[in-house]
Amino acid sequence: MTRKEVYVLIETERTNQEKLWPRDDNNSLSQQYNWWAPHFLVLEEKVSRIRGMWYESKRELLANEFVKVAAIATRALEEVGDLKLTVEKESNE
């Protein structure tokens, strides 16, 4: 699978998440997602499910769950959004 194909999967999952849990800037409940903690708790729950699938040898479901984790992490970066993040290039020296 190429990086482009992976990003398409993540984008599709983000769209699905928006339908399930739409943003509502006027809703005080949505304001809690301006912090990292709620996103971390959701990610932690997803990782726990993945761990259970692995132990139960449900490997065919793992890829879909990894896409969901990536999409949740993406939404966290979108929601908190007040950071200027940079990724440093790794030196080959």
C-alpha positions as a Markdown table, in Angstrom:
| # | Residue | x | y | z |
|---|---|---|---|---|
| 1 | Met | 0.0 | 0.0 | 0.0 |
| 2 | Thr | 1.4 | 3.4 | -0.9 |
| 3 | Arg | 1.5 | 6.5 | 1.3 |
| 4 | Lys | -1.1 | 8.1 | -0.9 |
| 5 | Glu | -3.5 | 5.2 | -0.5 |
| 6 | Val | -3.0 | 5.3 | 3.3 |
| 7 | Tyr | -3.8 | 9.0 | 3.3 |
| 8 | Val | -6.9 | 8.4 | 1.3 |
| 9 | Leu | -8.0 | 5.8 | 3.9 |
| 10 | Ile | -7.3 | 8.3 | 6.8 |
| 11 | Glu | -9.2 | 11.1 | 5.0 |
| 12 | Thr | -12.2 | 8.8 | 4.4 |
| 13 | Glu | -12.2 | 7.8 | 8.1 |
| 14 | Arg | -12.0 | 11.5 | 9.1 |
| 15 | Thr | -15.1 | 12.2 | 6.9 |
| 16 | Asn | -16.9 | 9.3 | 8.6 |
| 17 | Gln | -15.9 | 10.7 | 12.1 |
| 18 | Glu | -17.2 | 14.1 | 11.2 |
| 19 | Lys | -20.6 | 12.6 | 10.3 |
| 20 | Leu | -20.7 | 10.6 | 13.6 |
| 21 | Trp | -19.3 | 13.4 | 15.8 |
| 22 | Pro | -19.8 | 16.7 | 14.0 |
| 23 | Arg | -18.1 | 19.8 | 15.3 |
| 24 | Asp | -20.4 | 22.3 | 16.9 |
| 25 | Asp | -18.6 | 25.4 | 18.0 |
| 26 | Asn | -21.6 | 26.7 | 19.9 |
| 27 | Asn | -21.8 | 23.6 | 22.0 |
| 28 | Ser | -19.9 | 23.6 | 25.3 |
| 29 | Leu | -19.3 | 19.9 | 25.1 |
| 30 | Ser | -17.3 | 20.4 | 21.9 |
| 31 | Gln | -15.1 | 22.9 | 23.7 |
| 32 | Gln | -13.5 | 20.1 | 25.7 |
| 33 | Tyr | -11.9 | 18.9 | 22.5 |
| 34 | Asn | -9.7 | 22.0 | 22.4 |
| 35 | Trp | -7.5 | 20.1 | 24.9 |
| 36 | Trp | -5.3 | 17.1 | 24.4 |
| 37 | Ala | -6.7 | 14.9 | 27.2 |
| 38 | Pro | -10.1 | 13.9 | 25.6 |
| 39 | His | -8.3 | 12.9 | 22.4 |
| 40 | Phe | -5.7 | 10.9 | 24.3 |
| 41 | Leu | -8.5 | 9.0 | 26.1 |
| 42 | Val | -10.2 | 8.1 | 22.9 |
| 43 | Leu | -6.9 | 7.0 | 21.4 |
| 44 | Glu | -6.1 | 5.0 | 24.5 |
| 45 | Glu | -9.5 | 3.2 | 24.2 |
| 46 | Lys | -8.8 | 2.4 | 20.5 |
| 47 | Val | -5.4 | 1.1 | 21.2 |
| 48 | Ser | -6.9 | -1.2 | 23.9 |
| 49 | Arg | -9.3 | -2.6 | 21.4 |
| 50 | Ile | -6.5 | -3.2 | 18.9 |
| 51 | Arg | -4.6 | -5.0 | 21.6 |
| 52 | Gly | -7.6 | -7.2 | 22.2 |
| 53 | Met | -8.0 | -8.0 | 18.5 |
| 54 | Trp | -4.3 | -8.9 | 18.4 |
| 55 | Tyr | -4.6 | -11.3 | 21.3 |
| 56 | Glu | -7.7 | -12.8 | 19.7 |
| 57 | Ser | -5.9 | -13.2 | 16.4 |
| 58 | Lys | -8.3 | -10.9 | 14.6 |
| 59 | Arg | -5.5 | -9.6 | 12.4 |
| 60 | Glu | -7.8 | -8.9 | 9.5 |
| 61 | Leu | -9.5 | -6.2 | 11.5 |
| 62 | Leu | -6.3 | -4.6 | 12.7 |
| 63 | Ala | -5.6 | -2.5 | 9.6 |
| 64 | Asn | -9.0 | -0.8 | 9.8 |
| 65 | Glu | -8.5 | 0.0 | 13.4 |
| 66 | Phe | -5.0 | 1.5 | 12.7 |
| 67 | Val | -6.7 | 3.8 | 10.2 |
| 68 | Lys | -9.2 | 4.9 | 12.8 |
| 69 | Val | -6.3 | 5.6 | 15.3 |
| 70 | Ala | -4.6 | 7.7 | 12.6 |
| 71 | Ala | -7.8 | 9.6 | 11.9 |
| 72 | Ile | -8.4 | 10.3 | 15.6 |
| 73 | Ala | -4.9 | 11.6 | 16.0 |
| 74 | Thr | -5.4 | 13.8 | 12.9 |
| 75 | Arg | -8.6 | 15.2 | 14.4 |
| 76 | Ala | -6.7 | 15.9 | 17.7 |
| 77 | Leu | -4.2 | 17.9 | 15.8 |
| 78 | Glu | -7.0 | 19.8 | 13.9 |
| 79 | Glu | -9.0 | 20.5 | 17.1 |
| 80 | Val | -6.2 | 21.6 | 19.4 |
| 81 | Gly | -4.7 | 23.5 | 16.4 |
| 82 | Asp | -3.1 | 26.4 | 18.3 |
| 83 | Leu | 0.4 | 24.9 | 17.9 |
| 84 | Lys | 2.9 | 25.6 | 15.2 |
| 85 | Leu | 4.3 | 22.1 | 14.7 |
| 86 | Thr | 7.4 | 21.4 | 12.6 |
| 87 | Val | 8.9 | 18.1 | 11.7 |
| 88 | Glu | 12.7 | 18.1 | 11.7 |
| 89 | Lys | 14.4 | 16.3 | 8.9 |
| 90 | Glu | 16.5 | 13.4 | 10.1 |
| 91 | Ser | 20.2 | 13.8 | 9.4 |
| 92 | Asn | 21.9 | 11.0 | 7.6 |
| 93 | Glu | 25.3 | 11.9 | 9.0 |
